[in-house]
């Protein structure tokens, strides 16, 4: 069984409903589902029709061959074969078909199937038993046989319960070519991580973004939300309510799939295959929610555009074409709420004001961009990781005249292969994590603008596709790691000896040693050095592993 986890996202404590509701279908929901299903069916019919038109000539040839074969076998068609079968008799001269029918009649007593049985008291017995034993209830009364007993409801309710001290961890997973979103509950005190429920997805998940604003149907009376936006290999963005279990369809769809298409002919005319200002036409590679303007969600796509969505109307408010290749990463500025950072396979990073997109700054790197992130502790700086294994730190105030003249504050050869994932710890300034397709997770200290390796680990998740610190201060050192093996590990980095020694001066609570802990699939200690990695404080890849640019 092959599986992989391509993306993860944390949900902070206390926002999930303590008792999630079970999905129920009412008339309004049935109408909505029917409409979505009808649209999908029209799409499938259109694809099938196009495929059939392309093979029309081949089909006509096959039909001609079939007609020739029918002529050759006209004397032995189905009717003739059936007649022949009916005329076959057994050795004793009786018809075998009739014998089989008699056996069936005897076994099930079909000759008397419509006769009423009578019990010992002379009462007629129906297919439901004695007539007296039937239970009756008033027209508007609930059928006791269709209602779950209260004790069973309470038990199921308890199983779904999410405590205020629990985190949710969302993981986009592909398993045997089936894509779904797994919603984990992480119980820190109990060292427990388990799947609470999952959601079927239309394509391979590529990015997730948690939303604190209610989006879509039946959200008018809610001011806070617990939703997730999902980007996949499909061009549409699906938004799901995480407080509802066993949902069949998303609460909202951003893109062409969420529009009212009308009849199929009108839809075919409306369908666009080129990049446009209304919706994406290719895979959605990155999502970024604006935490200050909560109704704004930015998306980046393989169609080379960045789009800004208004979650109140689920429509595209603006579309931007800052790049000449796939746009793979986004991040909103922590303080300047309209500044968006974007990274692309065109090997550039752009910081642009969404109010005036022509006002932008651009930096260049040597290989394809993988991740871009503002430094939350000092938003004058941002980080870029690349396909070449590099991490760069830039000062946004130093805008180059051309991308060729881009000058980072420092550069770091963090891995020998792609730096596929990256995150910054919110509790400790200068505490970074990188994950790579070389299967390693590395923690870094960049105090005084001199990056040094703290610890390197292999957590047995395969190629690392996602590394992210938990959002709450109480669990700020918890690091979720996932990858090509389809498993999630939650590593408590604060229990690692090298981490404790490195950051104890900034976090006095880290004094002393404690047993190291990882929740999830058991890690293989043979793949780790010492206390979980290389020597604390060693400079990354030796003196040549990083290059300070401050003096120049």
C-alpha positions as CSV (number, residue, x, y, z in Angstrom):
1,X,0.0,0.0,0.0
2,X,1.7,3.2,-1.2
3,X,0.9,6.5,0.5
4,X,2.4,9.9,1.2
5,X,1.6,13.1,3.0
6,X,2.2,16.2,0.9
7,X,1.2,19.0,3.2
8,X,0.2,19.7,6.9
9,X,-1.2,22.6,8.9
10,X,-1.8,23.1,12.6
11,X,-5.0,24.4,14.2
12,X,-4.5,26.3,17.4
13,X,-6.0,25.2,20.7
14,X,-9.6,26.1,21.7
15,X,-11.0,27.0,18.2
16,X,-12.4,23.5,17.3
17,X,-15.9,22.7,18.5
18,X,-15.8,20.6,21.6
19,X,-18.5,18.3,20.2
20,X,-18.3,18.4,16.3
21,X,-21.7,17.8,14.6
22,X,-22.5,14.9,12.4
23,X,-23.3,15.8,8.8
24,X,-27.1,15.8,8.1
25,X,-28.8,16.3,4.8
26,X,-31.8,18.6,4.7
27,X,-33.7,19.7,1.6
28,X,-31.5,22.8,1.1
29,X,-28.4,20.7,1.4
30,X,-29.7,18.0,-1.0
31,X,-30.5,20.7,-3.5
32,X,-26.9,22.1,-3.2
33,X,-25.4,18.6,-3.6
34,X,-27.6,17.9,-6.6
35,X,-26.4,21.0,-8.2
36,X,-22.8,20.2,-7.6
37,X,-23.2,16.7,-8.8
38,X,-25.0,17.9,-11.9
39,X,-22.1,20.2,-12.7
40,X,-19.6,17.3,-12.3
41,X,-21.8,15.0,-14.4
42,X,-21.9,17.6,-17.2
43,X,-18.1,17.9,-17.0
44,X,-17.8,14.1,-17.3
45,X,-20.3,13.9,-20.2
46,X,-18.4,16.7,-22.0
47,X,-15.1,14.8,-21.6
48,X,-16.7,11.6,-22.7
49,X,-18.3,13.2,-25.7
50,X,-14.9,14.7,-26.7
51,X,-13.2,11.3,-26.4
52,X,-16.0,9.6,-28.4
53,X,-15.8,12.2,-31.2
54,X,-12.0,11.6,-31.4
55,X,-12.6,7.8,-31.9
56,X,-15.6,8.0,-34.2
57,X,-13.7,6.7,-37.2
58,X,-12.3,3.8,-35.2
59,X,-15.8,3.0,-33.8
60,X,-17.3,2.9,-37.3
61,X,-14.7,0.4,-38.4
62,X,-15.4,-1.8,-35.4
63,X,-19.2,-1.6,-36.2
64,X,-18.6,-2.8,-39.7
65,X,-16.5,-5.8,-38.5
66,X,-19.3,-6.7,-36.0
67,X,-21.8,-6.7,-38.8
68,X,-19.7,-9.1,-40.8
69,X,-19.4,-11.4,-37.8
70,X,-23.1,-11.3,-37.3
71,X,-23.7,-12.5,-40.9
72,X,-21.3,-15.5,-40.4
73,X,-23.0,-16.6,-37.2
74,X,-26.6,-15.8,-38.1
75,X,-27.6,-19.4,-37.7
76,X,-26.3,-19.7,-34.2
77,X,-27.6,-16.5,-32.5
78,X,-28.7,-16.3,-28.9
79,X,-32.2,-17.4,-29.6
80,X,-31.0,-20.5,-31.4
81,X,-28.6,-21.4,-28.6
82,X,-31.4,-20.9,-26.0
83,X,-33.7,-23.2,-28.0
84,X,-31.0,-25.8,-28.2
85,X,-30.5,-25.6,-24.5
86,X,-34.2,-26.1,-23.7
87,X,-34.4,-29.2,-25.8
88,X,-31.5,-31.0,-24.0
89,X,-32.8,-33.9,-21.8
90,X,-31.2,-36.0,-19.2
91,X,-30.5,-39.7,-19.5
92,X,-33.9,-40.7,-18.0
93,X,-35.6,-38.7,-20.7
94,X,-36.7,-35.7,-18.5
95,X,-36.0,-32.1,-19.2
96,X,-33.1,-31.0,-16.9
97,X,-34.4,-27.4,-16.8
98,X,-37.7,-28.6,-15.5
99,X,-36.0,-30.7,-12.8
100,X,-34.0,-27.6,-11.6
101,X,-37.2,-25.6,-11.3
102,X,-38.9,-28.3,-9.3
103,X,-36.0,-28.4,-6.8
104,X,-36.2,-24.6,-6.3
105,X,-40.0,-24.8,-5.7
106,X,-39.5,-27.5,-3.1
107,X,-36.7,-25.8,-1.3
108,X,-38.5,-22.4,-0.9
109,X,-42.1,-23.7,-1.2
110,X,-42.8,-21.2,-3.9
111,X,-46.1,-23.0,-4.8
112,X,-47.5,-21.6,-1.5
113,X,-45.7,-18.3,-1.3
114,X,-48.9,-16.3,-1.1
115,X,-50.6,-18.4,1.5
116,X,-51.1,-16.9,5.0
117,X,-49.4,-18.7,7.9
118,X,-51.2,-19.1,11.2
119,X,-49.5,-19.3,14.6
120,X,-50.5,-21.3,17.7
121,X,-53.1,-18.7,18.7
122,X,-54.6,-18.7,15.2
123,X,-53.2,-15.3,14.3
124,X,-51.9,-14.6,10.9
125,X,-48.1,-14.3,10.7
126,X,-46.8,-11.7,8.2
127,X,-43.3,-11.2,6.9
128,X,-42.7,-9.0,10.0
129,X,-43.9,-11.6,12.4
130,X,-47.2,-11.8,14.3
131,X,-49.5,-8.9,13.6
132,X,-49.9,-8.2,17.3
133,X,-46.1,-7.8,17.6
134,X,-46.0,-4.8,15.2
135,X,-45.1,-1.5,16.8
136,X,-47.1,1.6,15.9
137,X,-46.3,5.2,16.4
138,X,-48.1,8.5,15.5
139,X,-47.4,10.2,12.2
140,X,-45.1,12.8,13.6
141,X,-43.5,10.6,16.2
142,X,-40.0,9.2,15.8
143,X,-39.8,5.5,14.8
144,X,-38.0,3.8,17.8
145,X,-36.3,1.4,15.5
146,X,-34.7,4.3,13.5
147,X,-33.6,6.4,16.5
148,X,-30.2,5.7,18.1
149,X,-30.5,5.0,21.8
150,X,-29.4,7.9,24.0
151,X,-26.5,5.9,25.5
152,X,-25.2,5.1,22.1
153,X,-25.4,8.8,21.1
154,X,-23.6,9.8,24.2
155,X,-20.8,7.3,23.5
156,X,-20.4,8.5,20.0
157,X,-20.5,12.1,21.1
158,X,-17.7,11.4,23.6
159,X,-15.6,9.7,21.0
160,X,-15.8,12.8,18.8
161,X,-15.0,15.2,21.7
162,X,-12.1,17.6,21.2
163,X,-10.8,19.2,24.4
164,X,-9.8,22.9,24.6
165,X,-6.2,21.7,25.4
166,X,-6.1,19.7,22.1
167,X,-4.6,20.8,18.8
168,X,-5.8,19.7,15.5
169,X,-3.3,18.7,12.9
170,X,-4.4,18.6,9.3
171,X,-2.6,16.4,6.8
172,X,-3.2,16.1,3.0
173,X,-2.7,12.5,2.1
174,X,-2.6,10.3,-1.0
175,X,-3.1,6.6,-0.3
176,X,-3.4,4.1,-3.2
177,X,-4.3,6.9,-5.6
178,X,-7.1,8.1,-3.3
179,X,-6.7,11.7,-2.0
180,X,-8.1,12.8,1.4
181,X,-7.6,15.2,4.2
182,X,-6.8,13.5,7.6
183,X,-7.9,15.5,10.7
184,X,-5.7,14.5,13.6
185,X,-6.2,15.3,17.3
186,X,-2.9,15.9,19.1
187,X,-3.1,15.5,22.9
188,X,0.2,16.9,24.2
189,X,-0.1,15.8,27.8
190,X,-1.1,12.3,26.9
191,X,1.5,11.9,24.1
192,X,-1.3,10.9,21.8
193,X,-1.9,11.6,18.1
194,X,-4.9,10.0,16.3
195,X,-7.1,10.5,13.3
196,X,-10.4,12.1,14.3
197,X,-12.1,12.0,10.9
198,X,-11.1,12.4,7.2
199,X,-12.4,14.2,4.2
200,X,-12.3,13.0,0.6
201,X,-10.6,15.3,-1.9
202,X,-10.9,15.6,-5.7
203,X,-7.2,15.5,-6.4
204,X,-3.7,15.2,-4.8
205,X,-3.5,17.8,-2.0
206,X,-0.7,20.4,-2.4
207,X,-1.4,23.0,0.2
208,X,-3.6,23.7,3.2
209,X,-4.6,27.0,5.0
210,X,-6.6,27.1,8.2
211,X,-9.3,29.8,8.2
212,X,-10.9,31.5,11.3
213,X,-13.7,33.0,9.3
214,X,-17.0,31.1,8.5
215,X,-17.3,30.5,4.7
216,X,-20.2,29.2,2.7
217,X,-23.5,27.8,3.6
218,X,-25.2,28.0,7.0
219,X,-22.6,30.4,8.5
220,X,-24.7,33.6,8.8
221,X,-24.9,33.4,12.6
222,X,-21.3,32.5,13.2
223,X,-18.6,35.1,13.8
224,X,-15.7,32.6,14.3
225,X,-14.9,29.6,12.2
226,X,-12.8,26.5,12.1
227,X,-12.4,25.9,8.3
228,X,-9.7,24.8,6.0
229,X,-8.9,25.8,2.4
230,X,-7.4,23.0,0.3
231,X,-5.4,23.4,-2.9
232,X,-5.0,20.4,-5.1
233,X,-3.9,19.3,-8.5
234,X,-7.4,20.6,-9.6
235,X,-7.8,24.3,-10.3
236,X,-10.6,24.8,-7.8
237,X,-10.0,25.6,-4.1
238,X,-12.3,23.7,-1.7
239,X,-13.3,25.0,1.7
240,X,-14.4,22.6,4.4
241,X,-15.9,23.0,7.8
242,X,-13.7,21.2,10.3
243,X,-16.5,21.2,13.0
244,X,-18.7,18.9,10.9
245,X,-17.9,15.2,10.6
246,X,-18.7,13.0,7.5
247,X,-19.3,15.9,5.1
248,X,-20.0,14.9,1.5
249,X,-19.3,18.2,-0.2
250,X,-17.3,21.3,0.7
251,X,-18.9,24.4,2.3
252,X,-17.7,26.5,-0.6
253,X,-15.6,26.2,-3.8
254,X,-13.4,29.0,-5.0
255,X,-13.1,28.9,-8.8
256,X,-15.0,27.8,-11.8
257,X,-16.5,24.8,-10.0
258,X,-18.2,27.2,-7.5
259,X,-19.9,29.3,-10.1
260,X,-23.5,28.9,-11.3
261,X,-23.0,27.5,-14.8
262,X,-26.6,27.1,-16.0
263,X,-27.1,24.7,-18.8
264,X,-24.2,22.7,-20.3
265,X,-24.2,24.7,-23.6
266,X,-23.8,27.9,-21.8
267,X,-21.1,26.4,-19.6
268,X,-19.1,25.2,-22.6
269,X,-19.1,28.7,-24.0
270,X,-18.1,30.1,-20.6
271,X,-15.2,27.7,-20.1
272,X,-11.7,29.2,-20.4
273,X,-8.5,27.4,-21.0
274,X,-6.2,30.5,-20.7
275,X,-5.2,32.3,-17.5
276,X,-7.9,34.8,-16.6
277,X,-9.0,37.2,-13.8
278,X,-11.9,35.0,-12.5
279,X,-10.4,31.6,-11.5
280,X,-7.4,29.4,-11.7
281,X,-7.0,27.0,-14.7
282,X,-4.2,24.8,-13.2
283,X,-3.1,23.3,-9.9
284,X,-3.2,25.4,-6.8
285,X,0.3,25.3,-5.2
286,X,0.0,27.7,-2.3
287,X,-2.6,29.5,-0.1
288,X,-2.2,32.3,2.4
289,X,-4.9,33.7,4.6
290,X,-4.7,37.4,5.6
291,X,-5.0,37.4,9.4
292,X,-5.7,41.1,9.6
293,X,-8.3,41.3,6.8
294,X,-9.9,37.9,7.6
295,X,-12.0,37.8,4.5
296,X,-9.0,37.8,2.2
297,X,-7.3,34.6,0.9
298,X,-4.4,34.6,-1.6
299,X,-3.7,31.6,-3.8
300,X,-0.9,30.8,-6.2
301,X,-1.1,28.5,-9.1
302,X,0.8,26.6,-11.8
303,X,-1.1,28.9,-14.2
304,X,1.5,31.6,-13.2
305,X,-1.1,33.8,-11.5
306,X,-1.7,34.9,-7.9
307,X,-5.4,35.5,-7.0
308,X,-7.0,37.3,-4.2
309,X,-10.4,35.9,-3.0
310,X,-13.1,37.6,-1.0
311,X,-14.3,34.8,1.3
312,X,-17.5,36.8,2.0
313,X,-18.6,36.4,-1.6
314,X,-16.4,33.4,-2.5
315,X,-15.4,35.4,-5.7
316,X,-12.1,36.4,-7.1
317,X,-11.4,40.1,-6.2
318,X,-8.1,40.6,-8.0
319,X,-5.7,38.6,-10.2
320,X,-1.9,39.3,-10.5
321,X,0.7,38.2,-13.0
322,X,4.0,39.0,-11.3
323,X,5.8,35.9,-12.5
324,X,6.6,34.1,-15.7
325,X,6.5,30.5,-14.3
326,X,4.6,28.5,-11.7
327,X,4.0,30.4,-8.4
328,X,4.7,28.0,-5.6
329,X,4.8,30.0,-2.3
330,X,3.0,32.9,-0.6
331,X,3.2,34.8,2.7
332,X,1.5,37.9,4.0
333,X,3.6,40.6,5.8
334,X,3.0,40.3,9.6
335,X,2.4,44.0,10.0
336,X,1.9,45.6,6.6
337,X,-1.3,43.7,5.9
338,X,-1.5,44.5,2.2
339,X,2.1,43.4,1.3
340,X,2.3,39.9,-0.2
341,X,5.5,37.9,-0.7
342,X,5.4,35.4,-3.6
343,X,8.0,32.9,-4.9
344,X,8.1,31.2,-8.3
345,X,9.9,28.6,-10.4
346,X,11.0,31.6,-12.5
347,X,13.6,31.9,-9.7
348,X,12.4,35.2,-8.4
349,X,10.7,36.5,-5.3
350,X,8.3,39.5,-5.4
351,X,7.1,41.7,-2.6
352,X,4.0,43.6,-3.8
353,X,1.3,45.8,-2.4
354,X,-2.0,44.3,-3.4
355,X,-3.6,47.7,-3.5
356,X,-1.1,48.9,-6.2
357,X,0.4,45.7,-7.8
358,X,2.6,47.7,-10.1
359,X,4.5,48.8,-6.9
360,X,6.7,45.8,-6.3
361,X,10.3,44.7,-5.4
362,X,11.9,41.7,-6.9
363,X,14.9,39.5,-5.9
364,X,16.5,36.6,-7.8
365,X,18.0,33.3,-6.7
366,X,20.1,30.6,-8.5
367,X,17.5,27.8,-8.6
368,X,13.7,27.3,-8.4
369,X,12.1,28.8,-5.3
370,X,10.5,26.3,-2.9
371,X,9.4,28.4,0.1
372,X,9.2,32.1,1.1
373,X,8.5,33.4,4.6
374,X,8.6,36.7,6.4
375,X,10.5,36.7,9.7
376,X,7.7,37.2,12.3
377,X,10.2,38.5,14.9
378,X,11.6,41.2,12.5
379,X,9.4,41.7,9.4
380,X,12.2,43.7,7.7
381,X,13.6,40.4,6.7
382,X,12.3,37.4,4.8
383,X,13.6,33.9,4.0
384,X,13.8,32.0,0.7
385,X,14.5,28.2,0.3
386,X,15.4,26.7,-3.0
387,X,15.5,23.5,-5.1
388,X,19.3,23.7,-4.8
389,X,19.3,23.1,-1.0
390,X,19.9,26.8,-0.1
391,X,18.3,29.1,2.5
392,X,18.7,32.8,1.9
393,X,17.8,35.7,4.3
394,X,17.1,39.1,2.6
395,X,16.5,42.6,3.9
396,X,13.4,43.9,2.2
397,X,14.8,47.4,2.5
398,X,17.7,46.5,0.2
399,X,15.9,46.3,-3.2
400,X,18.2,45.4,-6.1
401,X,18.3,47.3,-9.3
402,X,18.0,43.9,-11.1
403,X,17.5,40.3,-10.0
404,X,21.1,39.6,-11.0
405,X,22.2,42.0,-8.3
406,X,20.2,40.5,-5.5
407,X,22.3,40.4,-2.3
408,X,21.2,38.3,0.7
409,X,22.2,39.1,4.3
410,X,23.5,35.5,4.4
411,X,23.1,32.3,2.5
412,X,23.2,28.8,3.8
413,X,23.7,25.4,2.1
414,X,21.3,23.7,4.4
415,X,20.9,20.4,2.4
416,X,22.4,18.6,-0.5
417,X,18.9,18.4,-2.2
418,X,15.7,20.4,-2.3
419,X,14.7,22.3,0.9
420,X,11.1,21.2,0.5
421,X,9.8,22.6,3.8
422,X,10.7,25.5,6.1
423,X,9.3,27.1,9.2
424,X,10.2,29.7,11.9
425,X,9.6,29.2,15.6
426,X,7.2,31.8,17.0
427,X,8.5,31.5,20.5
428,X,12.3,31.9,20.0
429,X,13.7,34.4,17.5
430,X,16.2,32.9,15.1
431,X,15.1,29.2,15.6
432,X,14.5,27.7,12.2
433,X,13.6,24.2,10.8
434,X,14.4,22.9,7.3
435,X,13.2,19.6,5.8
436,X,14.5,18.1,2.6
437,X,14.0,15.3,0.1
438,X,17.2,13.9,1.5
439,X,14.9,12.7,4.4
440,X,16.6,14.9,7.0
441,X,15.1,17.5,9.3
442,X,17.5,20.1,10.6
443,X,17.1,22.7,13.3
444,X,19.1,25.9,13.1
445,X,20.2,28.8,15.3
446,X,20.8,32.1,13.4
447,X,21.7,34.3,16.4
448,X,23.8,37.2,15.4
449,X,23.2,36.5,11.7
450,X,25.5,33.5,11.8
451,X,23.5,30.3,11.1
452,X,24.7,27.2,12.9
453,X,23.3,23.7,12.9
454,X,21.7,22.7,16.2
455,X,20.5,19.2,15.4
456,X,19.8,16.9,12.4
457,X,17.4,14.0,12.5
458,X,15.8,11.4,10.3
459,X,12.3,10.8,11.7
460,X,11.4,7.9,9.4
461,X,8.8,9.8,7.3
462,X,10.7,9.3,4.1
463,X,11.4,12.4,1.9
464,X,10.3,15.3,4.0
465,X,7.5,17.4,2.5
466,X,6.3,19.3,5.5
467,X,7.8,20.7,8.7
468,X,5.8,23.1,10.9
469,X,5.9,24.3,14.5
470,X,2.7,24.3,16.6
471,X,1.1,27.7,16.8
472,X,0.4,27.9,20.6
473,X,3.1,29.1,23.0
474,X,2.5,26.2,25.4
475,X,3.4,23.7,22.6
476,X,5.6,26.0,20.6
477,X,8.5,23.5,20.4
478,X,6.2,20.7,18.9
479,X,7.2,20.1,15.3
480,X,5.0,18.2,12.9
481,X,7.0,16.4,10.2
482,X,5.5,14.4,7.3
483,X,6.6,13.0,4.0
484,X,6.7,10.3,1.4
485,X,6.0,7.4,3.8
486,X,2.5,8.7,4.5
487,X,3.0,9.1,8.3
488,X,3.1,12.1,10.6
489,X,5.6,12.6,13.5
490,X,5.2,15.2,16.2
491,X,8.7,15.8,17.6
492,X,8.9,17.8,20.9
493,X,12.1,19.6,20.1
494,X,12.3,21.1,23.6
495,X,13.2,17.6,24.9
496,X,16.3,17.3,22.6
497,X,19.5,17.9,24.6
498,X,21.2,20.0,21.8
499,X,18.2,22.3,21.5
500,X,18.0,22.7,25.3
501,X,21.6,23.7,25.6
502,X,21.5,26.1,22.6
503,X,18.4,28.0,23.6
504,X,18.5,27.8,27.5
505,X,19.9,31.4,27.7
506,X,16.7,32.7,26.0
507,X,14.4,30.1,27.6
508,X,15.4,29.3,31.2
509,X,12.8,26.6,31.4
510,X,15.0,24.5,29.1
511,X,17.6,24.0,31.8
512,X,18.6,20.4,32.5
513,X,18.0,17.2,30.5
514,X,14.7,15.4,30.0
515,X,13.8,12.2,28.0
516,X,13.3,13.0,24.3
517,X,9.9,12.3,22.9
518,X,8.3,11.9,19.5
519,X,4.6,11.1,19.1
520,X,3.4,9.1,16.1
521,X,5.3,6.4,14.3
522,X,8.3,5.3,16.3
523,X,11.5,6.9,15.1
524,X,14.6,4.8,14.3
525,X,17.3,5.8,16.7
526,X,20.0,4.3,14.6
527,X,19.5,7.1,12.0
528,X,20.3,9.8,14.7
529,X,23.6,10.9,16.0
530,X,24.2,11.4,19.7
531,X,21.3,13.2,21.3
532,X,19.3,13.3,18.1
533,X,21.9,14.7,15.7
534,X,25.1,16.4,15.0
535,X,27.1,18.4,17.6
536,X,25.2,21.4,18.9
537,X,26.6,24.8,17.8
538,X,28.6,23.4,14.9
539,X,28.6,25.8,12.0
540,X,26.5,24.7,9.1
541,X,28.7,22.6,6.7
542,X,31.8,24.1,8.2
543,X,33.0,27.7,7.7
544,X,32.0,27.6,4.0
545,X,28.5,26.5,4.7
546,X,27.3,30.0,5.3
547,X,28.4,33.4,4.1
548,X,27.9,36.6,5.9
549,X,27.2,39.6,3.7
550,X,26.9,42.3,6.3
551,X,30.4,43.7,5.9
552,X,30.2,44.1,2.2
